[in-house]
Amino acid sequence: MKRVRGNGGSRSSLRSEGIIILGHYRTHCQIATVLSLPEPGPGEFVSARVVRAGSAPQDKPRAFIDGAWWRSAEEGGPVEPVESAPLLPEV
């Protein structure tokens, strides 16, 4: 678990790449569901690169995280600029 945590683990290292790592916590599962990601089960993690929702069409899944709207970065679409991922809610 230490390797995933935000205090020096993977969450900290990958945040600058725009990647969030969601665990099996209520708030994390809610974010995964809203972003149409698989919901992590006990002992599992789900990662995704996110970008600010900005002016994205309203039909794209968006989650309110760390005071702003975020959505999953599009795979295979136009290259979207990398920005620091939001801090995930405390569990």
Backbone as CSV, one residue per row, in Angstrom:
resi,resn,N_x,N_y,N_z,CA_x,CA_y,CA_z,C_x,C_y,C_z
1,MET,0.819,-1.194,0.000,0.000,0.000,0.000,0.861,1.255,0.000
2,LYS,1.999,1.228,0.655,2.855,2.412,0.709,3.250,2.858,-0.691
3,ARG,3.447,1.906,-1.587,3.887,2.253,-2.938,2.832,3.005,-3.724
4,VAL,1.572,2.901,-3.314,0.495,3.573,-4.032,0.165,4.923,-3.403
5,ARG,0.375,5.088,-2.148,-0.041,6.296,-1.434,0.489,7.574,-2.065
6,GLY,-0.156,8.687,-1.651,0.203,9.993,-2.189,1.389,10.650,-1.518
7,ASN,1.809,10.165,-0.382,2.912,10.804,0.333,4.255,10.196,-0.047
8,GLY,4.574,10.298,-1.334,5.853,9.776,-1.811,5.722,8.504,-2.621
9,GLY,4.515,7.962,-2.721,4.299,6.747,-3.503,3.921,7.079,-4.940
10,SER,3.310,6.118,-5.591,2.947,6.271,-7.004,1.979,7.413,-7.257
11,ARG,1.033,7.631,-6.343,0.098,8.749,-6.546,0.847,10.063,-6.654
12,SER,1.868,10.236,-5.849,2.670,11.468,-5.917,3.470,11.517,-7.213
13,SER,4.116,10.415,-7.559,4.983,10.381,-8.744,4.214,10.578,-10.040
14,LEU,3.039,9.975,-10.138,2.278,10.018,-11.389,1.360,11.229,-11.497
15,ARG,1.174,11.945,-10.417,0.293,13.121,-10.437,0.756,14.143,-11.471
16,SER,2.058,14.369,-11.578,2.577,15.346,-12.547,2.330,14.910,-13.993
17,GLU,2.063,13.612,-14.202,1.760,13.078,-15.534,0.262,13.134,-15.833
18,GLY,-0.520,13.632,-14.853,-1.965,13.709,-15.027,-2.685,12.416,-14.706
19,ILE,-2.016,11.520,-13.983,-2.588,10.199,-13.695,-3.081,10.123,-12.259
20,ILE,-4.317,9.640,-12.120,-4.867,9.371,-10.790,-4.902,7.857,-10.586
21,ILE,-4.766,7.433,-9.340,-4.869,6.020,-8.982,-5.979,5.913,-7.951
22,LEU,-7.032,5.219,-8.331,-8.197,5.069,-7.468,-8.158,3.722,-6.781
23,GLY,-8.482,3.715,-5.488,-8.520,2.481,-4.710,-9.946,2.120,-4.343
24,HIS,-10.090,1.107,-3.527,-11.408,0.631,-3.123,-11.908,1.421,-1.911
25,TYR,-12.112,2.702,-2.117,-12.673,3.594,-1.099,-13.946,4.169,-1.689
26,ARG,-14.904,4.480,-0.849,-16.201,4.956,-1.332,-16.052,6.111,-2.303
27,THR,-15.290,7.143,-1.933,-15.154,8.317,-2.796,-14.420,7.987,-4.095
28,HIS,-13.444,7.122,-4.033,-12.707,6.725,-5.235,-13.598,5.913,-6.170
29,CYS,-14.410,5.017,-5.605,-15.336,4.225,-6.420,-16.362,5.130,-7.094
30,GLN,-16.813,6.170,-6.395,-17.754,7.119,-6.992,-17.119,7.823,-8.188
31,ILE,-15.865,8.247,-8.039,-15.149,8.909,-9.142,-15.010,7.942,-10.320
32,ALA,-14.623,6.702,-10.038,-14.469,5.706,-11.106,-15.785,5.517,-11.850
33,THR,-16.863,5.412,-11.124,-18.169,5.219,-11.745,-18.538,6.398,-12.630
34,VAL,-18.360,7.614,-12.111,-18.712,8.811,-12.877,-17.870,8.923,-14.144
35,LEU,-16.598,8.553,-14.074,-15.707,8.653,-15.237,-15.785,7.430,-16.147
36,SER,-16.733,6.548,-15.884,-16.919,5.320,-16.676,-15.689,4.421,-16.655
37,LEU,-15.024,4.375,-15.509,-13.871,3.494,-15.316,-14.332,2.267,-14.529
38,PRO,-13.607,1.157,-14.594,-13.962,0.010,-13.763,-13.861,0.393,-12.290
39,GLU,-14.788,-0.079,-11.510,-14.761,0.208,-10.069,-13.789,-0.754,-9.392
40,PRO,-12.783,-0.230,-8.680,-11.814,-1.129,-8.031,-12.458,-1.909,-6.890
41,GLY,-12.123,-3.174,-6.828,-12.595,-4.014,-5.728,-11.584,-4.005,-4.598
42,PRO,-11.848,-4.746,-3.532,-10.916,-4.800,-2.406,-9.514,-5.211,-2.867
43,GLY,-8.529,-4.427,-2.499,-7.142,-4.711,-2.851,-6.778,-4.372,-4.287
44,GLU,-7.704,-3.754,-5.027,-7.450,-3.410,-6.424,-7.296,-1.899,-6.594
45,PHE,-6.697,-1.517,-7.714,-6.511,-0.107,-8.049,-6.831,0.085,-9.521
46,VAL,-7.308,1.264,-9.863,-7.584,1.633,-11.247,-6.894,2.965,-11.488
47,SER,-6.148,3.054,-12.575,-5.477,4.315,-12.883,-6.006,4.861,-14.197
48,ALA,-5.949,6.176,-14.329,-6.392,6.830,-15.558,-5.735,8.193,-15.654
49,ARG,-5.461,8.608,-16.883,-4.979,9.984,-17.074,-6.207,10.858,-17.225
50,VAL,-6.204,11.960,-16.510,-7.332,12.889,-16.544,-6.877,14.263,-17.009
51,VAL,-7.814,14.994,-17.560,-7.591,16.379,-17.984,-8.779,17.200,-17.495
52,ARG,-8.566,18.503,-17.371,-9.682,19.369,-16.974,-10.775,19.277,-18.022
53,ALA,-12.004,19.242,-17.556,-13.134,19.101,-18.473,-13.289,20.341,-19.340
54,GLY,-13.023,21.518,-18.804,-13.072,22.747,-19.584,-14.326,22.860,-20.415
55,SER,-14.154,23.032,-21.702,-15.296,23.216,-22.580,-15.689,21.916,-23.283
56,ALA,-15.338,20.790,-22.692,-15.707,19.504,-23.293,-17.218,19.397,-23.373
57,PRO,-17.717,18.712,-24.378,-19.172,18.533,-24.477,-19.742,17.940,-23.196
58,GLN,-20.927,18.348,-22.858,-21.560,17.902,-21.614,-21.825,16.400,-21.599
59,ASP,-21.818,15.754,-22.757,-22.093,14.321,-22.783,-20.885,13.484,-22.372
60,LYS,-19.731,14.101,-22.210,-18.543,13.374,-21.749,-18.620,13.245,-20.223
61,PRO,-18.329,12.041,-19.685,-18.369,11.868,-18.227,-17.352,12.780,-17.543
62,ARG,-17.819,13.488,-16.517,-16.966,14.425,-15.783,-17.160,14.226,-14.289
63,ALA,-16.093,14.416,-13.522,-16.156,14.295,-12.068,-15.599,15.572,-11.448
64,PHE,-16.213,15.996,-10.364,-15.737,17.178,-9.641,-14.734,16.695,-8.603
65,ILE,-13.454,16.997,-8.838,-12.373,16.537,-7.960,-11.490,17.727,-7.626
66,ASP,-11.191,17.902,-6.358,-10.240,18.934,-5.924,-10.630,20.322,-6.449
67,GLY,-11.939,20.618,-6.434,-12.399,21.957,-6.783,-12.560,22.262,-8.253
68,ALA,-12.450,21.255,-9.126,-12.582,21.490,-10.570,-13.204,20.261,-11.237
69,TRP,-13.699,20.449,-12.462,-14.265,19.352,-13.242,-13.166,18.687,-14.057
70,TRP,-13.118,17.353,-14.013,-12.121,16.555,-14.711,-12.807,15.466,-15.515
71,ARG,-12.155,15.032,-16.578,-12.638,13.913,-17.372,-11.443,13.051,-17.758
72,SER,-11.725,11.837,-18.183,-10.652,10.952,-18.652,-10.090,11.504,-19.951
73,ALA,-8.780,11.419,-20.095,-8.148,11.822,-21.358,-8.575,10.833,-22.427
74,GLU,-8.762,11.318,-23.634,-9.223,10.450,-24.718,-8.069,9.610,-25.264
75,GLU,-8.332,8.335,-25.392,-7.345,7.442,-25.997,-7.555,7.436,-27.503
76,GLY,-6.487,7.537,-28.235,-6.576,7.475,-29.681,-7.098,8.743,-30.338
77,GLY,-7.437,9.729,-29.528,-7.932,10.990,-30.072,-6.798,11.986,-30.182
78,PRO,-7.124,13.258,-30.282,-6.075,14.273,-30.344,-5.254,14.270,-29.053
79,VAL,-3.985,14.569,-29.192,-3.119,14.608,-28.020,-3.521,15.802,-27.151
80,GLU,-3.842,15.493,-25.910,-4.254,16.544,-24.985,-3.087,16.890,-24.084
81,PRO,-2.918,18.170,-23.765,-1.789,18.559,-22.924,-1.829,17.874,-21.569
82,VAL,-0.662,17.497,-21.090,-0.552,16.869,-19.777,-0.519,17.966,-18.723
83,GLU,-1.309,17.784,-17.684,-1.296,18.709,-16.559,-1.359,17.892,-15.278
84,SER,-0.942,18.483,-14.183,-0.960,17.788,-12.903,-2.373,17.349,-12.568
85,ALA,-2.504,16.104,-12.163,-3.803,15.542,-11.785,-4.258,16.168,-10.469
86,PRO,-5.562,16.124,-10.218,-6.086,16.667,-8.971,-5.704,15.770,-7.794
87,LEU,-5.742,16.347,-6.619,-5.567,15.553,-5.406,-6.871,14.817,-5.154
88,LEU,-6.775,13.555,-4.852,-7.976,12.761,-4.590,-8.490,13.046,-3.183
89,PRO,-9.796,12.841,-2.971,-10.354,13.081,-1.637,-9.723,12.171,-0.597
90,GLU,-9.661,12.688,0.608,-9.158,11.875,1.725,-10.130,10.713,1.941
91,VAL,-9.601,9.595,2.330,-10.470,8.422,2.509,-10.712,8.161,3.970
